[in-house]
Amino acid sequence: MKILDKYIVKKILTTFFFVVLIIVAIIVVIDITEKMDKFSENNLSRIVVISYYLDFIPWIAGLIAPITVFIAIVYVTSRMAGQTEIIAILCSGVSFRRFLLPYFIASLLIAILSFLFNGWLIPQSNRSRLSFETQYFQRNHYFDTRNLHIQIEPNIYLYLASYNNQTNVGYQFTLEKFQDNELIEKLTADNIQWDSTKNKWTIQWWKVHQIQKMFNVKHDLDPRLFVRSGDKLDTALAISPKDFESENRKYDGMTIPELQEHINKLKFRGATGVEAYEVEKYIRFASPFTIFVLVFMGVIVSARKNRGGTGFQIALGFFLSFIFILFFMMSRTFAEAGSLSPFIAAWIPNVVFGTISLIMYKFVPR
């Protein structure tokens, strides 16, 4: 990089981290004010509260990274335009496209950092944050689904009339095994209970119906039924009490590989709510490109010198960032409701605002 490139990259990175620090500090102060009563109600010590916010801060910083990049770009570029630095650069023979190079170098560094943190590092700290919020801030979650019927393994289907996630007991349990689309075994029980010491399910008052098929010379099917029963039986199933926990923002605590694994599991079981996890996965891949789009738009918005100073350009930057957030939230809501493809919902803000930026690019004086 040339001296000019280093100068611009340094200004962008320092401003970006400063803006992140300021916005995160404001959010933390507001959050502490809102949760102060709950901290005192639960008699939480300062160490516990501090450890919670050590997990809370990275999550907020990663969440607002694209918008803070945009604000930083608008501030840096408008300041350079106000001090006629951009005019001097362009008059020296540097093309506007070449002028954009250090901006995209800084964007690349921030995008890589954001992708790694949001994809792998922040979800690990989010697990303790979500656990903390579930324990102290949220009401007890009650699993209220009735007549649950899911596939837990290939050709193995589980049925529960109801499940109490406070006692980890399921009622009217049925497990059916199929082979070649025909039922070969059916296990029924009055209830099943999770044994945390054995990490297994205890099935009480159970009965197994096994169907064995014999073939005679004429290939006529002769089914034979065998029945076994008992009081208690320990068994391992491809489900655990975690599958009955609250799904509210559970994806925040999952890395990208864990998200994909959970999506595959939900699709295999035929469960609902898989769209929320798919949207989150696609957003994590789209976010680095969002940074490039917002940086490009930020430069275009603020590259022109304004007689009224930089205030108008900064205000315009905040307005556009608000529109982007609103557009992003609407597309995500439609996707989670099943009205829009998760892939389209994650990428449509980039496409729309990228197109707007290209149109605006034609009118930038260069």
N, C-alpha and C positions, 0 to 999 in steps of 0.2 A: 504494500500500500504506500501511496505517496503521503506527504505531510498533510495535505488537505484532507485526504481520506481518514487518516488517524485523528485529525482534529474533529471532524464531524462524528466519527464513530465514538470517540471519547465523550463528546457532549451528549450524544443520544443515550449511551449506557449510563452515565452518571445521572442524567435527568430522569431516566426510566426508574432506576433504583431509588432515587429520591422521591419520586411520585408514588411508587409502591409503598415506601416507608410511611409517607404522610397519610395516604388513604387507608392503609392497614391500621395505623395508629388511631385514626378517627373511628374506624369501624370497631376496633377493640374497645375504645372508651364508651361508645354507644352500647355495645353488647354487654359490657360490665355493668353499666347503669341499668339495663333492662333485667339482668339476671342477678342483681345484688340481693333481692329478696329471697330468691331460691337458694343462693349460697348460704345466707344466714339461716334459712329454715332447716337446711340439712346439716348445719354446723360444720361446714367444710373449712379446713385450715387453708392458710395462704399457700402452702406448698402444693396442695391438691389443686387449688385454683390456678396457680402458675403453671403446673404441669398440663392442665387442660388447655390453657392458652398457648402453650408451646406447640400443641398439636393443632390448635385453631388457626394460628397465624399462617403457617404454610398453606393450609387449605384456602384461606381467603386470598393470599397472595397469588396462588395458582389460578384461582377463579377469575380474578380481575386482570390478569396479565395482558390479554389482548387490548382491553380498554385503556389500561395505563400506558401501554406502548403508544397507542394513538394520541393520548393526551401529551405524552412526552414529545412525540414527533411534531405535533402542532406547536407546542411551546418553543422547541428548539428552532424550528424552521421560521416561525413568525418573528422570533428575536433576530435571526440572521437576516431576514428580509427587512426588518425595521432598521437595522444598522447598515443596510445596503451591502452586506457581504455577498448575498446571492447575485446581485447585479455585477459586483466586481468579479465574481467567479465566472459568470457567463461572458462578460466582456473580455476576459482573458483568453477566450477561445475554447473554454470547456463547454461541451454540449450539455443540454439538460439531461439527456440519458446518462452521460458520464457522471453528471452531478448526483444522480440517483444511486450510483454504485455503493458509496459508503452507507447509505440508508439501508440497502438490502443486505450488506455485510452485517450490520448491527442487527437487522431483523433475523438473519440466519442464526446468529449466536443466541439471541433470545428465544427463537423458535425451538432450537435444539434443547436448550435448557428447560423450557416450558414442557416440551414433550416428554423428556425423561422424568421430570418431577411429577407431572400429572399422571403419567402412565405407570410409574413404578414406586417412586419414593413417597409422595404425598398419600396415596391410598393406605400405606402401611401405618402412617401416623393417624389417619382418619379412623382406623379401627378402634383405637383407644378413645378417640374423641366421640365417636358414635356410641360406644359402650357407656361412656360417662353421661352423655345426654339422655340415653335410654334409662339409666339408673336414677338420675336426679331430676331431670327436666320433663320427661314425658310420662304420661299416664300408662298404667299397665296395659300391655297389648293383649287382647283376647282374640284368639283364633276362632272366628265365627262361621267359617265355611262348613256347610252341611253336605252330606252325601259326596264326599271326596272320592274321586275315581281317577287314578293316575297309573301310568306305566312306569315301573321302577327299574326294570331290566327288560332286555329283549324277550317278548312273549310272556312276561310276568306282570300281572295287573293287581293293584292294591285298591281296596275299598274300605272307607271308614264312614260310618254314619255321622260321627262327630268326634272332635278332639279337644281336650282341655289342655292348653299349653301352660297353665299354672301348675298342674300336677303331672303333666306329661303322660296322660292316659287317653287312649283312643277306644271308642266304643263301637260294637258291632263290626268287628274286623273280618275281612275276607281277602284271601290271597289266591289268585287263580293263575295256573300255568297252562300254556297252550303249546301245542306242537302241530305243525301243518294246519293251522287255523282250527284245531279241534282241542277241546278241553281234556287235559289228562290228569290234572290234580287240582283239588280245591280245599283250601284250609280255612276254616271258620272258627271264630272265637268270640266270647262275650266281650272281652276287652284285651288291650295290650298296654303294657306300662314300661317306660324306659328305666333300665337299671344303670345308673351312672357309674357304679363300681365295676361292672362288667362291660359297659359300653355295648349292651345288647338289649333287645326287647324281650320282656317276659310275657308270654301268651297264656292267658288263663281260661280254663274250661274250653279246650280246643277240640276240634274234630277234623280229621283229614279224610277226604274222599279221593281215592286213587282209581283211575280207570286204566286198566291194561287191556290191550286189544290183541286178540289172537287171530291168526289167519289159518283157515283150513285149506284143503287141497283146491277147493273151488274159489278160493280167495274171498270167501264171504266173511264179513267183519263180525266178530263175536266179542263184544265188550264185556269185561268182567270188573265188577266194582269191589274194591277193598276199602274198609273203613277202619280207622284207628282213632282213638280219643284219649284224653288225659286231663289232668287238672292244671299242670303248669308245664311250660316248655320255653326254654331260652333259645332265641334264634337271632341271627344277624340279618338285617334287612338293609336295602340300599337307600334308606332314609334315616334321619335322625331328628331330634327336637329342633335343630337349627332350621330345618325345612318348614317349621311352623312359626318361626319368628316373624316380626314385622318386616315388611319389604320396603318401608319408607326410606328412600335414599340409601338403600343398602349398597348400591353400586359405588358410592363414594369410597368405600373401604376395599374395593377390589382393584387389583392391577389389571392391565389389558389382557394378559393370558387368563387370569381368573374370570374376567368378564366373559371372554369367549367360552370358557368351560361352563360357566353358569348359564349362558344363553343356550348352549347345546343341551344342557340338562333340562331346562325348561321346555325347549321344543320337543325333546324326547318324551317328556311326561305329558305333553299337550296342555301345559299350564298357561294361565293368562298372565298378562303383565310383562311379557317378554319384550315388548316394544320399548319400554323405559330403559332396559339394559342395552338394547341395540342402539338406541339413540345416543346413550352415553359413550358407547364404544366408538361410533362414527364421529362424535364430537371431538373425542380425544385425538383422532387422526386428522380432523379438519382444523383444529385450533392452530397448529403451526402455520397453515396456509392463511388462516384468518389474520394472523399477525402481519403477513406480507400485504394482504389486501388493505388493512387499516393503515399501514405505514405508507403505502402508495397514495391512498386517499388523503392522509394527513399532510403529506408533502404538497400535493396539488392544492389543497384548501389554503395552506398558509405560505406558499412560496411567493405570492404577490405582495408587494409593499403596500400597506394601507396608510393613508394620511391620518386616520384616527388612531393609529397605534396598533398594538398587538391584542388589545382587549377584545375587539370584535372577532378576530380570528380564533382566539381561545374559546370565546363563547360559542362560536360556530362549531368548533371541535367538540365541545361538550354536547351541543344539540345533536350533532350527527352520531355521536357515541350513544346517546339516549335512544335515537331512532334504531340504531343497530341492535341494542339490547332488547328493545321492544319487539323488533322483527324476529330476533333469535328466540325469544321466549314464546312467541306465538307459534312459530314453526315447531318448536319442541313440544308444546302442549298438544298441537294437532297430531303429532306423531305418536305421543303416548296414549292418545285417545283412539288410535287406530285409523284416523282419517287421512293420514299422510305417511308415505314411506319413511322409515327412520333414516335411510341413507339420503334421501332428498331433503329431509328436514335438517340434517346436519350440514349439508353442503349448499343449500339454496341461499343462505345469507351471504356466503362467499361469492357465489355466482352473481347475485343481484348487485351487491355493493362493488364487486370487481368490475361489472359492466358500467355502473355509474361512474366509477373512477376513470375508466378508459374514455368515456364520453367527455368528462371534465378535463382530461389530459389534453384534448385537442384545443382547448381554449386557454391553456396556460401560456403566458408570454415567455418565449425562450429564444 
